Amino acid sequence: MKIIDLRSDTVTRPTAAMLDAMLAAPTGDDVYGEDPTVNELETRAAALLGKEAGLFTPSGTQANLAALMSHCGRGDEYIVGQHAHTYKYEGGGAAVLGSIQPQPLDFEEDGTLPLAKVVAAIKPDNYHFAVTRLLCLENTQWGRVLPMAYLEEARAVADRHGLAMHLDGARLFNAAVALGVSARRIADHFDSVSVCLSKGLGTPVGSVLVGTREFITAARRWRKLLGGGMRQAGILAAAGIHALDHHVARLAEDHRNAAALGEALGELPGMAVKTEWLQSNMVFVEMDADVSTAMADWLKPHGVLIHPGTLVRLVTHLDIDAKDIERAAGLMAQFFSDGHHLKDGQGKTPDYFH
C-alpha cells in the first residue's frame, strides 16, 4: 500500500533520476572550496535569483541564521512575523547564537506584515533601544503568496528607513509558479534570499543562501561557526542542481492537487477549509481537535498521514499525484460517513509547520 503523506513537502524521496545525478557528481573538499558540484550549485542559484554569490548550507534554518548574523550585529534587531519560521520555528537561534533581538509583528490574513506597523516598530536612534537593521519576510507564508505590489512597497519602506531585507524563501519557487513570474523578480526586492531545496523541490538535504559577494563571504564564516562546513558535499549539491533543472515547473501540479483536495474537503462536515489561503501547495482546515486526532488515527492504517490539530495543514508534493488526492479525500469522507468522528479522541494541537 502506498503511503500518502500529507504532513509536509519535506517527506519526499529522491527520484531515480536525482539519485543517478548524485551518484555521478564530481566532488572535492567544499571547506577548501574545491567541490565543483557545490560551486556549480552556488553559482547557478545566485544567477537564477539575480545575486552575485551563493552559499550551500545543510538546512534552511542554518541559511536563515547565517543571513541574520551577517546582516545584524550583537544587540541589533530584526522585524519579523509572529509566526514566521525564522522567529518561531528555528529554535530562537538569532537570539541565542546571534544576540539579535527579534521584533515580532502579527501577520495580516493574507500573510503580509502590515507596513505601517513595521514602520512603527523601527526603533529611534537612542541608546535605550536595539538598533533596527533588518526586515525579514517569508514567501510563501503558510501557503500564502506575497503579492508583487506588496514586495515593492516593503522595499520602498526598507529603503526609506535604512533597513536591509532578507527573504526566507523556503518555498520561493512555489510563490513564483503561483504568481506566474520568475523567482528572480521576487528576489530582486531583497538583499539576501534563502531557498530550501528539500521542500517543494524534493531534494534530500540542503538550502542555498544568495546575496552580494561581500555578504556571502560573511555568511560563509558564520556557516563554519555554526557547524555547516561539509566536505564532499557535491553528492548533495547534485540533487539541488537536478531539482532546479527538473522540479520547478512541476510545482504547478502540486498546486492543482492542493486545490482539488481543498475543494473535496470543503464539502465534508466538520472541516472548514480556509479557501482564501489555498494559493499554492497547502490546504489549511479548521477542525475540532478531538475529531482531527481521531481522523489521524483512523487514516494512518489506511495509508494516509496527517498532523492533527485545530488547524490542520495538508501539503501536496512530488510524491503525491491526482489519484492519491482522490483516495485521501475519499477516505476522509468515509471517516465522517461511517461516524468515526463521533468517537472520543485525545485532542492535541502540534505547533509546528515546517
C-alpha positions as CSV (number, residue, x, y, z in Angstrom):
1,M,0.0,0.0,0.0
2,K,1.4,3.4,-1.0
3,I,1.7,5.8,1.9
4,I,0.1,9.2,1.1
5,D,2.0,11.5,3.4
6,L,0.3,14.9,3.7
7,R,2.2,16.2,6.7
8,S,4.8,18.2,4.8
9,D,6.6,18.5,1.5
10,T,9.8,17.7,3.4
11,V,8.9,14.0,3.3
12,T,9.7,13.3,-0.3
13,R,12.2,10.7,-1.5
14,P,14.8,11.4,-4.2
15,T,13.7,10.4,-7.6
16,A,15.6,7.8,-9.6
17,A,17.0,10.5,-11.9
18,M,18.1,12.5,-8.9
19,L,19.9,9.6,-7.4
20,D,21.6,9.0,-10.7
21,A,22.8,12.6,-10.7
22,M,24.0,12.3,-7.1
23,L,25.9,9.1,-8.0
24,A,27.6,10.8,-10.9
25,A,28.6,14.0,-9.2
26,P,32.2,15.1,-9.2
27,T,33.3,16.0,-5.7
28,G,36.0,17.7,-3.7
29,D,36.5,19.2,-0.3
30,D,34.0,22.1,-0.1
31,V,35.6,23.5,3.1
32,Y,38.6,24.2,0.8
33,G,36.2,25.5,-1.9
34,E,37.2,22.6,-4.1
35,D,33.9,20.7,-4.6
36,P,33.0,21.5,-8.3
37,T,29.4,20.4,-7.9
38,V,28.8,22.6,-4.8
39,N,30.5,25.5,-6.6
40,E,28.2,25.0,-9.6
41,L,25.1,24.9,-7.5
42,E,26.0,28.1,-5.6
43,T,26.8,29.9,-8.9
44,R,23.6,28.7,-10.6
45,A,21.4,29.5,-7.7
46,A,22.8,33.0,-7.4
47,A,22.5,33.7,-11.1
48,L,18.9,32.3,-11.1
49,L,18.0,34.7,-8.4
50,G,19.9,37.7,-9.7
51,K,22.6,37.8,-7.0
52,E,26.4,37.8,-7.0
53,A,27.1,34.7,-5.0
54,G,25.6,31.8,-3.2
55,L,26.3,29.5,-0.2
56,F,25.1,25.9,0.1
57,T,24.0,25.0,3.7
58,P,22.8,21.8,5.3
59,S,19.4,23.3,6.2
60,G,17.1,26.3,5.8
61,T,17.4,27.0,9.5
62,Q,21.2,27.4,9.1
63,A,20.8,29.5,5.9
64,N,18.5,31.9,7.6
65,L,20.6,32.1,10.8
66,A,23.7,32.8,8.8
67,A,21.8,35.5,6.9
68,L,20.5,37.2,10.1
69,M,24.0,37.1,11.7
70,S,25.5,38.6,8.6
71,H,23.0,41.4,8.5
72,C,22.9,42.1,12.2
73,G,25.4,42.5,15.0
74,R,25.2,41.8,18.7
75,G,22.4,43.9,20.1
76,D,20.8,44.7,16.8
77,E,17.2,43.9,15.9
78,Y,15.2,42.4,13.1
79,I,11.5,42.8,12.4
80,V,9.7,39.6,11.6
81,G,6.3,37.9,11.6
82,Q,4.9,36.4,14.9
83,H,4.5,33.0,13.2
84,A,7.4,33.3,10.8
85,H,9.8,30.4,10.5
86,T,12.9,32.5,11.3
87,Y,11.3,33.6,14.6
88,K,9.1,30.8,15.8
89,Y,10.4,27.6,14.3
90,E,14.2,27.8,14.3
91,G,14.9,27.4,18.0
92,G,15.4,31.0,18.7
93,G,18.8,30.8,17.0
94,A,19.0,34.5,16.2
95,A,18.7,35.5,19.8
96,V,20.6,32.5,21.3
97,L,23.5,32.4,19.0
98,G,23.5,35.8,17.3
99,S,22.4,38.0,20.2
100,I,19.9,39.6,17.8
101,Q,16.7,40.9,19.2
102,P,13.6,39.9,17.3
103,Q,10.7,42.3,17.0
104,P,7.7,40.1,16.0
105,L,4.5,41.5,14.5
106,D,1.2,39.8,13.7
107,F,0.6,38.8,10.1
108,E,-2.3,40.1,8.2
109,E,-4.8,37.5,7.0
110,D,-3.1,37.4,3.6
111,G,0.4,36.6,5.1
112,T,1.8,40.1,4.8
113,L,3.3,42.2,7.6
114,P,1.4,45.5,7.8
115,L,3.9,48.1,6.7
116,A,2.5,50.8,8.9
117,K,3.2,48.6,11.9
118,V,6.7,47.8,10.5
119,V,7.5,51.5,10.4
120,A,6.1,52.0,13.9
121,A,8.3,49.1,15.2
122,I,11.5,50.7,13.9
123,K,13.4,51.9,17.0
124,P,14.6,55.5,17.3
125,D,18.3,56.3,17.3
126,N,18.6,56.2,21.0
127,Y,20.9,54.1,23.3
128,H,17.8,52.8,25.1
129,F,16.9,50.7,22.2
130,A,18.3,48.0,20.0
131,V,19.3,49.2,16.5
132,T,16.7,48.0,13.9
133,R,18.7,46.7,11.0
134,L,16.6,44.2,9.1
135,L,13.1,43.4,7.8
136,C,12.6,39.7,7.3
137,L,9.7,38.4,5.2
138,E,8.6,34.8,4.3
139,N,7.3,33.6,0.9
140,T,5.2,31.5,0.9
141,Q,3.8,32.2,4.4
142,W,1.6,29.2,5.4
143,G,1.0,28.7,1.7
144,R,0.0,32.3,1.1
145,V,1.9,34.1,-1.7
146,L,3.1,37.6,-1.1
147,P,1.8,40.0,-3.8
148,M,4.4,41.6,-6.0
149,A,3.0,45.1,-5.3
150,Y,3.4,44.4,-1.6
151,L,7.1,43.5,-2.1
152,E,7.6,46.7,-3.9
153,E,6.1,48.7,-1.1
154,A,8.1,46.8,1.5
155,R,11.3,47.5,-0.4
156,A,10.5,51.2,-0.5
157,V,9.8,51.3,3.2
158,A,13.0,49.5,4.0
159,D,15.0,51.9,1.8
160,R,13.4,54.9,3.4
161,H,14.4,53.7,6.9
162,G,17.8,52.3,6.1
163,L,16.9,48.6,6.6
164,A,18.2,45.6,4.8
165,M,15.7,42.9,3.6
166,H,16.0,39.2,3.9
167,L,13.6,36.7,2.4
168,D,13.0,33.3,3.9
169,G,12.2,31.9,0.5
170,A,11.9,28.3,1.7
171,R,9.1,27.9,-0.9
172,L,10.1,30.8,-3.1
173,F,9.6,28.7,-6.3
174,N,6.1,27.8,-5.2
175,A,5.4,31.5,-4.9
176,A,6.9,32.2,-8.3
177,V,4.9,29.5,-10.0
178,A,1.7,30.6,-8.3
179,L,2.3,34.2,-9.5
180,G,3.5,33.2,-12.9
181,V,6.7,35.2,-12.6
182,S,10.4,34.3,-12.4
183,A,11.9,33.6,-9.0
184,R,14.3,36.4,-9.8
185,R,11.6,39.0,-10.0
186,I,10.7,38.2,-6.4
187,A,14.3,38.0,-5.2
188,D,15.1,41.4,-6.8
189,H,13.3,43.1,-3.9
190,F,15.7,41.6,-1.3
191,D,19.3,41.9,-0.2
192,S,19.5,38.2,0.6
193,V,17.3,35.2,-0.1
194,S,17.4,31.7,1.3
195,V,15.8,28.9,-0.8
196,C,15.1,25.4,0.6
197,L,15.9,22.6,-1.8
198,S,14.4,19.8,0.4
199,K,10.8,21.1,0.4
200,G,8.9,21.6,-2.8
201,L,11.9,20.9,-4.9
202,G,12.3,17.4,-3.4
203,T,16.0,17.0,-2.6
204,P,17.0,15.1,0.5
205,V,19.1,17.8,2.1
206,G,20.1,21.4,1.8
207,S,19.3,25.1,1.2
208,V,21.1,27.9,-0.7
209,L,21.6,31.4,0.6
210,V,22.3,34.1,-2.0
211,G,23.4,37.8,-1.9
212,T,26.3,40.0,-2.7
213,R,29.8,38.6,-2.7
214,E,30.7,40.5,0.5
215,F,27.5,39.3,2.2
216,I,28.2,35.6,1.2
217,T,31.8,35.9,2.4
218,A,30.5,36.9,5.9
219,A,27.8,34.2,5.8
220,R,30.4,31.5,4.9
221,R,32.3,32.4,8.1
222,W,29.1,32.1,10.1
223,R,28.3,28.8,8.4
224,K,31.6,27.4,9.6
225,L,30.9,28.7,13.2
226,L,27.5,27.0,13.0
227,G,29.0,23.7,12.1
228,G,27.9,23.8,8.4
229,G,31.2,23.2,6.7
230,M,30.8,20.0,4.7
231,R,33.4,18.0,2.8
232,Q,32.4,16.1,-0.4
233,A,29.0,17.8,-0.4
234,G,28.7,17.6,-4.1
235,I,26.7,14.4,-3.7
236,L,24.0,16.6,-2.1
237,A,24.5,19.6,-4.3
238,A,23.9,17.5,-7.4
239,A,20.4,16.8,-6.1
240,G,19.9,20.6,-5.9
241,I,21.1,21.1,-9.4
242,H,18.8,18.4,-10.7
243,A,15.9,19.9,-8.8
244,L,16.5,23.3,-10.2
245,D,16.5,21.8,-13.7
246,H,13.6,19.5,-13.4
247,H,11.4,20.2,-10.3
248,V,10.4,23.8,-10.6
249,A,7.8,23.9,-13.3
250,R,6.1,20.7,-11.9
251,L,5.2,22.6,-8.7
252,A,2.1,23.7,-10.7
253,E,0.9,20.1,-10.4
254,D,1.2,20.3,-6.6
255,H,-0.8,23.4,-6.6
256,R,-3.6,21.8,-8.7
257,N,-3.6,18.8,-6.4
258,A,-3.9,21.1,-3.3
259,A,-6.8,22.9,-5.0
260,A,-8.6,19.7,-5.8
261,L,-8.1,18.4,-2.2
262,G,-9.4,21.7,-0.8
263,E,-12.5,21.6,-3.0
264,A,-13.2,18.0,-2.0
265,L,-12.8,18.6,1.7
266,G,-14.9,21.7,1.6
267,E,-17.9,19.5,1.1
268,L,-17.3,17.5,4.3
269,P,-18.9,18.2,7.7
270,G,-16.6,19.3,10.4
271,M,-13.9,20.5,8.0
272,A,-13.8,24.2,7.4
273,V,-11.3,24.8,4.6
274,K,-9.5,28.2,4.6
275,T,-10.1,28.7,0.9
276,E,-8.5,32.2,0.9
277,W,-5.2,30.7,2.0
278,L,-5.3,28.0,-0.7
279,Q,-2.8,29.6,-3.1
280,S,0.0,27.1,-3.5
281,N,0.6,23.5,-2.2
282,M,-1.0,23.8,1.2
283,V,-4.6,23.2,2.4
284,F,-5.4,24.5,5.9
285,V,-8.5,23.1,7.5
286,E,-10.1,24.3,10.8
287,M,-11.4,21.3,12.8
288,D,-12.2,20.2,16.3
289,A,-9.0,18.9,17.8
290,D,-10.6,15.7,19.1
291,V,-12.1,15.0,15.7
292,S,-8.8,15.7,13.9
293,T,-7.0,13.4,16.3
294,A,-9.5,10.6,15.7
295,M,-9.2,11.2,12.0
296,A,-5.4,11.0,12.0
297,D,-5.5,7.8,14.0
298,W,-8.1,6.2,11.6
299,L,-6.3,7.3,8.4
300,K,-2.9,6.0,9.4
301,P,-3.6,2.3,9.0
302,H,-5.3,3.2,5.7
303,G,-2.0,4.7,4.5
304,V,-2.7,8.4,4.9
305,L,-0.7,10.5,7.2
306,I,-1.7,13.9,8.6
307,H,-0.9,16.1,11.7
308,P,-3.9,16.6,13.9
309,G,-4.8,19.9,15.5
310,T,-7.4,22.7,15.5
311,L,-5.7,24.0,12.3
312,V,-4.8,21.0,10.1
313,R,-2.2,21.6,7.4
314,L,-2.2,19.2,4.4
315,V,0.7,19.6,2.0
316,T,1.0,18.3,-1.6
317,H,4.3,17.4,-3.1
318,L,6.0,15.4,-5.9
319,D,5.3,12.0,-4.2
320,I,1.6,12.6,-4.4
321,D,-0.4,12.5,-7.6
322,A,-4.1,13.2,-8.5
323,K,-5.1,9.6,-7.8
324,D,-3.6,9.9,-4.3
325,I,-5.6,13.1,-3.7
326,E,-8.8,11.3,-4.8
327,R,-8.0,8.4,-2.5
328,A,-7.2,10.6,0.5
329,A,-10.2,12.7,0.1
330,G,-12.4,9.6,-0.2
331,L,-11.0,8.2,3.0
332,M,-11.7,11.4,4.8
333,A,-15.3,11.4,3.5
334,Q,-15.6,7.8,4.7
335,F,-14.3,8.8,8.2
336,F,-17.3,11.1,8.5
337,S,-19.9,8.9,6.7
338,D,-19.1,5.9,8.9
339,G,-19.4,8.1,12.1
340,H,-15.9,7.8,13.3
341,H,-15.9,11.5,14.2
342,L,-18.4,10.7,16.9
343,K,-15.9,8.8,18.9
344,D,-13.8,10.3,21.7
345,G,-10.2,11.2,21.0
346,Q,-7.4,12.9,22.7
347,G,-7.2,16.4,21.3
348,K,-3.8,18.0,20.7
349,T,-2.6,20.8,18.6
350,P,1.1,20.3,17.5
351,D,2.6,23.8,16.9
352,Y,4.9,23.1,14.0
353,F,4.6,23.9,10.3
354,H,8.0,23.2,8.7
